[in-house]
Amino acid sequence: MTDAQGFNKADVAWMEHALSLAQRAEAQGEVPVGAVVIDENGLLAEGWNLNISLHDPSAHAEIVALREAGRARGNHRLPGCVLYVTLEPCAMCVGAAIHARLERIVFGAPDPKTGALGGAFQLAAVETHNHKVAYSGGLLAEQCGELLRRFFRARRSAPESG
């Protein structure tokens, strides 16, 4: 069954799993973004933001999940796979998804500041890419967005240390 936006029950379930990973990121002091990669057999990989704890600007949830998926498949190409992520991916993450040959990206909350699937940029529409990734956004957007808003409100209201 598909809803009016084209999302089905499986899409909702995978985004709920990504949301649980975003909560794990938040518990670790990371910006709460979670991602899962699925294939025809189900869950292939998962990730959450780790860039603060790993001191790695590339350790976004999507990149962590894509790296794990590549290792699981023994290949840097992931055709037929779908990435679910709680926040609209940035340019780095969309670029990685295109290079991985993902079939589809599904995201939760839009990101008008750095999102690269229509928020700030529209990388999927670039005609010179040799792979086109399908995408849709807005799945559980309110829950995904509220998690981020709550995290940043808490950060802004916390007393500075040092």
Contacts in CASP RR format, 6 or more apart in sequence:
PFRMAT RR
TARGET T0000
AUTHOR 0000-0000-0000
METHOD contacts of the structure
MODEL  1
MTDAQGFNKADVAWMEHALSLAQRAEAQGEVPVGAVVIDENGLLAEGWNL
NISLHDPSAHAEIVALREAGRARGNHRLPGCVLYVTLEPCAMCVGAAIHA
RLERIVFGAPDPKTGALGGAFQLAAVETHNHKVAYSGGLLAEQCGELLRR
FFRARRSAPESG
1 8 0 8 1.000
1 9 0 8 1.000
2 8 0 8 1.000
5 136 0 8 1.000
5 137 0 8 1.000
5 138 0 8 1.000
5 139 0 8 1.000
6 136 0 8 1.000
7 106 0 8 1.000
7 136 0 8 1.000
7 139 0 8 1.000
11 84 0 8 1.000
11 106 0 8 1.000
11 139 0 8 1.000
12 139 0 8 1.000
12 140 0 8 1.000
14 36 0 8 1.000
14 38 0 8 1.000
14 82 0 8 1.000
14 84 0 8 1.000
14 106 0 8 1.000
15 84 0 8 1.000
15 86 0 8 1.000
15 106 0 8 1.000
15 108 0 8 1.000
15 139 0 8 1.000
15 140 0 8 1.000
15 144 0 8 1.000
16 140 0 8 1.000
17 36 0 8 1.000
17 43 0 8 1.000
17 46 0 8 1.000
17 84 0 8 1.000
18 34 0 8 1.000
18 35 0 8 1.000
18 36 0 8 1.000
18 46 0 8 1.000
18 61 0 8 1.000
18 84 0 8 1.000
18 85 0 8 1.000
18 86 0 8 1.000
19 34 0 8 1.000
19 86 0 8 1.000
19 140 0 8 1.000
19 143 0 8 1.000
19 144 0 8 1.000
19 147 0 8 1.000
21 34 0 8 1.000
21 35 0 8 1.000
21 36 0 8 1.000
21 46 0 8 1.000
21 47 0 8 1.000
21 48 0 8 1.000
21 61 0 8 1.000
21 86 0 8 1.000
22 32 0 8 1.000
22 33 0 8 1.000
22 34 0 8 1.000
22 48 0 8 1.000
22 49 0 8 1.000
22 61 0 8 1.000
22 86 0 8 1.000
22 144 0 8 1.000
22 147 0 8 1.000
23 32 0 8 1.000
23 147 0 8 1.000
24 34 0 8 1.000
24 48 0 8 1.000
25 31 0 8 1.000
25 32 0 8 1.000
25 33 0 8 1.000
25 34 0 8 1.000
25 48 0 8 1.000
25 49 0 8 1.000
25 50 0 8 1.000
25 61 0 8 1.000
26 32 0 8 1.000
26 147 0 8 1.000
26 151 0 8 1.000
28 48 0 8 1.000
28 50 0 8 1.000
28 53 0 8 1.000
29 52 0 8 1.000
29 53 0 8 1.000
30 48 0 8 1.000
30 49 0 8 1.000
30 50 0 8 1.000
30 51 0 8 1.000
30 52 0 8 1.000
30 53 0 8 1.000
31 49 0 8 1.000
31 51 0 8 1.000
31 52 0 8 1.000
31 148 0 8 1.000
31 151 0 8 1.000
32 48 0 8 1.000
32 49 0 8 1.000
32 86 0 8 1.000
32 147 0 8 1.000
32 148 0 8 1.000
32 151 0 8 1.000
33 48 0 8 1.000
33 49 0 8 1.000
33 60 0 8 1.000
33 61 0 8 1.000
33 85 0 8 1.000
33 86 0 8 1.000
33 87 0 8 1.000
33 148 0 8 1.000
34 46 0 8 1.000
34 47 0 8 1.000
34 48 0 8 1.000
34 49 0 8 1.000
34 61 0 8 1.000
34 65 0 8 1.000
34 85 0 8 1.000
34 86 0 8 1.000
34 87 0 8 1.000
35 46 0 8 1.000
35 47 0 8 1.000
35 48 0 8 1.000
35 61 0 8 1.000
35 62 0 8 1.000
35 64 0 8 1.000
35 65 0 8 1.000
35 83 0 8 1.000
35 84 0 8 1.000
35 85 0 8 1.000
35 86 0 8 1.000
36 43 0 8 1.000
36 45 0 8 1.000
36 46 0 8 1.000
36 47 0 8 1.000
36 65 0 8 1.000
36 83 0 8 1.000
36 84 0 8 1.000
37 43 0 8 1.000
37 44 0 8 1.000
37 45 0 8 1.000
37 46 0 8 1.000
37 65 0 8 1.000
37 66 0 8 1.000
37 68 0 8 1.000
37 69 0 8 1.000
37 78 0 8 1.000
37 81 0 8 1.000
37 82 0 8 1.000
37 83 0 8 1.000
37 84 0 8 1.000
37 102 0 8 1.000
38 44 0 8 1.000
38 81 0 8 1.000
38 82 0 8 1.000
38 84 0 8 1.000
39 73 0 8 1.000
39 78 0 8 1.000
39 80 0 8 1.000
39 81 0 8 1.000
39 82 0 8 1.000
40 80 0 8 1.000
44 68 0 8 1.000
44 69 0 8 1.000
44 72 0 8 1.000
44 73 0 8 1.000
44 78 0 8 1.000
44 81 0 8 1.000
45 65 0 8 1.000
45 66 0 8 1.000
45 67 0 8 1.000
45 68 0 8 1.000
45 69 0 8 1.000
45 70 0 8 1.000
45 71 0 8 1.000
45 72 0 8 1.000
46 65 0 8 1.000
46 68 0 8 1.000
47 61 0 8 1.000
47 64 0 8 1.000
47 65 0 8 1.000
47 68 0 8 1.000
48 61 0 8 1.000
48 64 0 8 1.000
49 59 0 8 1.000
49 60 0 8 1.000
49 61 0 8 1.000
49 64 0 8 1.000
50 56 0 8 1.000
50 59 0 8 1.000
50 64 0 8 1.000
51 57 0 8 1.000
51 58 0 8 1.000
51 59 0 8 1.000
51 60 0 8 1.000
58 92 0 8 1.000
60 89 0 8 1.000
60 90 0 8 1.000
60 92 0 8 1.000
60 93 0 8 1.000
61 85 0 8 1.000
61 86 0 8 1.000
62 83 0 8 1.000
62 85 0 8 1.000
62 89 0 8 1.000
62 93 0 8 1.000
62 96 0 8 1.000
62 97 0 8 1.000
63 92 0 8 1.000
63 93 0 8 1.000
63 96 0 8 1.000
65 83 0 8 1.000
65 85 0 8 1.000
66 78 0 8 1.000
66 83 0 8 1.000
66 96 0 8 1.000
66 97 0 8 1.000
66 100 0 8 1.000
69 78 0 8 1.000
69 81 0 8 1.000
69 100 0 8 1.000
70 76 0 8 1.000
70 78 0 8 1.000
70 100 0 8 1.000
76 99 0 8 1.000
76 100 0 8 1.000
77 100 0 8 1.000
77 101 0 8 1.000
78 100 0 8 1.000
78 101 0 8 1.000
78 102 0 8 1.000
79 101 0 8 1.000
79 102 0 8 1.000
79 103 0 8 1.000
80 101 0 8 1.000
80 102 0 8 1.000
80 103 0 8 1.000
81 100 0 8 1.000
81 102 0 8 1.000
81 103 0 8 1.000
82 102 0 8 1.000
82 103 0 8 1.000
82 104 0 8 1.000
82 105 0 8 1.000
82 106 0 8 1.000
83 89 0 8 1.000
83 97 0 8 1.000
83 102 0 8 1.000
83 104 0 8 1.000
83 105 0 8 1.000
83 106 0 8 1.000
84 106 0 8 1.000
84 107 0 8 1.000
84 139 0 8 1.000
85 93 0 8 1.000
85 105 0 8 1.000
85 106 0 8 1.000
85 107 0 8 1.000
85 108 0 8 1.000
86 107 0 8 1.000
86 108 0 8 1.000
86 109 0 8 1.000
86 140 0 8 1.000
86 144 0 8 1.000
86 145 0 8 1.000
86 147 0 8 1.000
87 107 0 8 1.000
87 108 0 8 1.000
87 109 0 8 1.000
87 111 0 8 1.000
87 144 0 8 1.000
87 145 0 8 1.000
87 148 0 8 1.000
88 107 0 8 1.000
88 108 0 8 1.000
88 109 0 8 1.000
88 110 0 8 1.000
88 111 0 8 1.000
88 115 0 8 1.000
88 116 0 8 1.000
88 117 0 8 1.000
88 118 0 8 1.000
88 119 0 8 1.000
88 137 0 8 1.000
89 97 0 8 1.000
89 105 0 8 1.000
89 107 0 8 1.000
89 115 0 8 1.000
89 116 0 8 1.000
89 117 0 8 1.000
90 111 0 8 1.000
90 114 0 8 1.000
90 115 0 8 1.000
90 116 0 8 1.000
91 114 0 8 1.000
91 115 0 8 1.000
91 116 0 8 1.000
91 121 0 8 1.000
91 123 0 8 1.000
93 116 0 8 1.000
94 105 0 8 1.000
94 116 0 8 1.000
94 117 0 8 1.000
94 123 0 8 1.000
94 124 0 8 1.000
94 133 0 8 1.000
95 116 0 8 1.000
95 123 0 8 1.000
97 105 0 8 1.000
97 133 0 8 1.000
98 123 0 8 1.000
98 124 0 8 1.000
98 129 0 8 1.000
98 131 0 8 1.000
98 133 0 8 1.000
99 131 0 8 1.000
101 131 0 8 1.000
102 133 0 8 1.000
103 133 0 8 1.000
103 134 0 8 1.000
104 133 0 8 1.000
104 134 0 8 1.000
104 135 0 8 1.000
104 136 0 8 1.000
105 117 0 8 1.000
105 133 0 8 1.000
105 134 0 8 1.000
105 135 0 8 1.000
105 136 0 8 1.000
106 135 0 8 1.000
106 136 0 8 1.000
106 137 0 8 1.000
106 139 0 8 1.000
107 117 0 8 1.000
107 135 0 8 1.000
107 136 0 8 1.000
107 137 0 8 1.000
107 138 0 8 1.000
107 139 0 8 1.000
108 137 0 8 1.000
108 138 0 8 1.000
108 139 0 8 1.000
108 140 0 8 1.000
108 141 0 8 1.000
108 144 0 8 1.000
108 145 0 8 1.000
109 138 0 8 1.000
109 141 0 8 1.000
109 144 0 8 1.000
109 145 0 8 1.000
109 148 0 8 1.000
110 118 0 8 1.000
110 119 0 8 1.000
110 137 0 8 1.000
110 138 0 8 1.000
110 141 0 8 1.000
111 119 0 8 1.000
111 120 0 8 1.000
112 119 0 8 1.000
112 120 0 8 1.000
113 119 0 8 1.000
113 120 0 8 1.000
114 120 0 8 1.000
115 121 0 8 1.000
116 122 0 8 1.000
116 123 0 8 1.000
116 124 0 8 1.000
117 123 0 8 1.000
117 124 0 8 1.000
117 135 0 8 1.000
117 137 0 8 1.000
123 129 0 8 1.000
124 132 0 8 1.000
124 133 0 8 1.000
124 135 0 8 1.000
END
